[in-house]
Amino acid sequence: MEFIDYYKVLGLDKSASTADIKKAYRKLARKYHPDLNPNDTAAQQKFQQVNEANEVLSDPEKRKKYDQYGKDWQHADAYEEARKQQQSQGFNRQQTYTSGGQGFDDSQFSDFFESMFGGGFSSGGRRRAAQFKGQDLNATLRLNLTDVLQSQKQTINLGDKKIRLTIPAGVEDGQTIKIKGYGGEGVQGGPKGDLYITFEILNNTQFKQLESDLYATKEISLYTALLGGEITVDTLSGKVKLKVKPETQNDTKVKLKGKGLPKYKQENTFGDLYITYKIKLPTNLTEKEKSLFSELSNLR
């Protein structure tokens, strides 16, 4: 397997934080998204690499294995188990295995281990086939932002397999979940690998989103801002009425508690919706209106 530097794919170094990885992934995923690069095979390949890099580096356990084993990170558990078996049979680095009068040093042990990767030893010392977990598989599932308002069931096709899964409400863009046992077949009777699904959430609403909170602007008239009044605003769950206080200033922000997105795996817990008022000045004033505004100006 050709080695792919996942850090390089995301434009990061090994000291990158979880937040750095998430930020880089979102930026590159949007840049190379197939919907924005139709018929561009290079962009599609880059998009797949970016997804793959995120799936590994955003998971602390996978990242640790990748940092230690490189392209063979998926076989890390098998490596460790086989090494323990070899050591239990006397093939560790503190002991000497005699073959033609030569012992094994650290690099030779690695070569020896790889040559034995397809086999181990039984408790009686006889060679037997080692069992290894199957390859993990990765997939991307695209949803609209309105699709995550409540939990839902979906069926996805994976080759000749159909997998029905429940998608929890509030799943986030770039989030990855594991479905155990839906990966590749195990080797020599080993367990199947797992399926990792990364979600790509497309914002199909008028709101800006930051995690579970939503943001929007609302125009109000000069008269409503000065005198107060009642306005109607849109939310993801329908229209609501708001009371505007007299003498409301431009860019005043109000919070509609619980009108944001559901929080992932936090039942009946929601983010908030923030509305920023933008005061719309009247135009095409009549002479009478100008006179009244002039009079008001003189009073001030």
N, C-alpha and C positions, 0 to 999 in steps of 0.2 A: 504493500500500500504506500502510495506516495505521501510524504509528509507535508501537511499544510499547516503553516504557522497561523493559528487562529488569532493571535495577538496582532500580527501584521495585517490580517484581513480586516480587522476592526480599527487599524491605525493606532494601536495602543502598545504599551510595554507591559512587562510582567507585574509591575507594581500597580497597575490600574485597579481602582476600587470597583465595587459592585455598581455604584452609581455611574461611574465612567463607562462601564461596559454597556449598561442599559441605554445611556445617552447616545453612545456611538452606534449601537445597533439600530435604534429608532431612526437616526439620521440616515444611515446607509440603506436601511430597508426601504425607506421612502424614496431615496435616490434611485435605487435599482429595481423598484417594484415593477413587475411585468405589465401592470396596467398603464404605467407611465412610459414604458419602453417596449411597445408592441413590436414583435418580429425582430427583437434585438437579442440574439442568442448569447452574446457576451454579457449583456446586462443580466439575463436570466441565470447564467452560470454564477455570476458575481452575487446575485440575490441568494442563490442556494448556499454559497459559501458563507455569506454573512449570517444566514439563518443557522447554519451548522455551527459556526463559531460561537454564536450567542447561546445556543443550546448547551454547549459544553462549558463555556466560561462563566455563564450566569448561574450554574449549579456548583456550589462550593465543593461537593464531593467529586464531581466529574473534573472540575478544574484542577484539583489536587492530583488526581490520577494523570491528567494530561501533562501537567508540569513535570511529573516524575517519569512518565513512560512514553511521552511523545505520541507517535502514530499508533503505538500499541496500547494506549490507555484503556481501551475497552476490554483488554485481556488482563488488566491489573490484578483482579482478584484471582484469576487463574495462575498468573505468574507467582503471586505470593503463596498460594496453596501448593503449587508444584515445588517451589523452593523449600517449603517446609517439609514436603515429602522427601525431597532429595537430602535435606539436612538430617532428617530422621534416619535415613539409610547410610549416613556417614559421609555424604558428599558436600559438607559445608566448607566454608573458606578457612576454617581453623584446622581441618583435617586434610589428609592427602589421599587422593584416589590414585592407585597405582595402575598405570597402563603403559607398559613398555618402560617402566622406571621413571616416568615423569609425573609430577604433581600438577594440580590445577591452580593457576593464580586467578585473580578476580576476573580478568577479561576472558580467560579460558572457561571459567565457570559459566559466564554468560553465554558463550558459544555452546557449551555443553547443554545448558538448560534449554536453549532454543532447539537444539537437535532432539531433545527429549520432549518437546512441547506437545507432541502428539501422543505421548505415552507416559505412564508412570510405573509404579511398582505396587504389587499387592502386598498384603501383610506378611506373606510368606517369602517375600523377596523376589517373586517372579514378576516379570514385566506384564503390565496390563494396560489397556487403553484408558487414558485419562478423560474424564468428562469435563466439558467446558460449556459455559453459558453461550447461547446463541447471540448473534449480533443484534445490537439495539437498532431500531429504525426511527427515523425522524419524519415528521409531516407538519405542514402548515395549514391551519384552518382560518379562513377569513370570515369575519362577521362584521355587521354594521353595529354602531354604538347602540342603536335601539334594540338590538338582539340580546344585549346583556342586562336588560332591565329586570329580567326574571329568569330563573333556571329553565332550561329547555333540553329536550332530547333531540339528538341528531344522529343520522346514520352516515358514516363516511366509508368510502370505498378505498381499500388498500390492496391493489392488485386483484386477486380473486377472492379477497376477504371483504366482508361487510361488517363493520363494527358499529354497534349502537352504544352511544355514550350520553351521559347527562352532563351538560355544561352548566356549572354553577353560575348564578347571577353575579355580576360584578367582576367577571374575569377581565384582566387588563391586557392592553396591547403589549406584545412581547413576552407574555407569561407562558411558561411551559408546564404542562402536566404530564405525569407518567401513567401509562396503562400497562400494568404488569402482565407479562406473559404473551404479549401480542407482537413480539419481535421475531427475529429469525429463529430457525430450528436449532436446538442445541447440538453439540458435537458428542458423539459416542453416548447418547442418552442423557446428555446434560440438559438443564432447564432452558426453556425458550428465553430469548432476549425480551426487552421491553420496548414499548412504543412511546415515543415522546412527541407530544403535539404542542406546537407553538402557535399561539393565537395572534392574529393580525387584525386589529380592530380599526375599522374605517369610520371616521366621524361623519355621519350622514345627517347631522342636525345643525341648527343655527347657533348652537352654543359652543363656546370654547371650553376645553376640558383640561383640568389639572387633577390627576388621580380621580378621586370620587366627587370632586367639586366641579360645578359648572358656572360659566360666566356669560353674561349678555349685557347689551346696552339697550336702553329704552328712551325714546324721545318723549319729552313732555313740553307742553306749551309754556310760554313765558307767564301766562296768566295762572296756570295751574301751579307753577313754581312759586309765584308770588302769593297767591291766595290759598293754595292748598286745593285738594280735590281727590277724586278717585279715578284710578286708571286700571286697565286690564293688561296683564302680561301673560305670555305663553310659558308653560313649563312642560317637561316631558310627560306629565300625567294630566295635562289639560290646562285650561285657562284659569287664572286666579285674579282676584281683585286686590289692589293695593291702595292704601290711603297715603297720599302725598301731603307731608306737613307744609303749612304755610312758610314762605320764605326759604324754600329748599334751594340750595346752591347747586350750580353746575358740577357734575362729576360726583355728586353724592352717591354713596354706595349703600344698598340695603341688602340684608341677608334673608333668604327664604329657607328656613331651617328644614332639612329633610327632603328638599326638592332636587337634590343632586342624584348621582348614580348609587346603586346599591353597593355596599362594601363586600368584597369577596369573602365568602364563608362567614359572614357576620349577619345572622338572620335579623331581619327587620331593622337594619342599621343602614343609614343613607348619608351621603354627603350633602352639601348645601348648594343652593343656587344664589349667586350674587348678581344683583341688577345694578348697573350704573346709570344714573339719570343724565341725559344730555338735553339741555334746554334749547328748544328751537325758537329762534327769534322770528317775529312776524315780518312779512315782506309786503310790498305793494300797499303801503299805508295810505289811507285816504287823508284828505286835508284835515278832516275832523279828528282823526286818530293822531295825526302829527301834532295838532293843537293841544290835544289832551296830554300827550307825552311831554310836550314842552311845558305845559302847566305843572305836570307832576315833577319835572326836572327842577322847575323854579321853587317848588315846595321843598325839595330836598336840599 
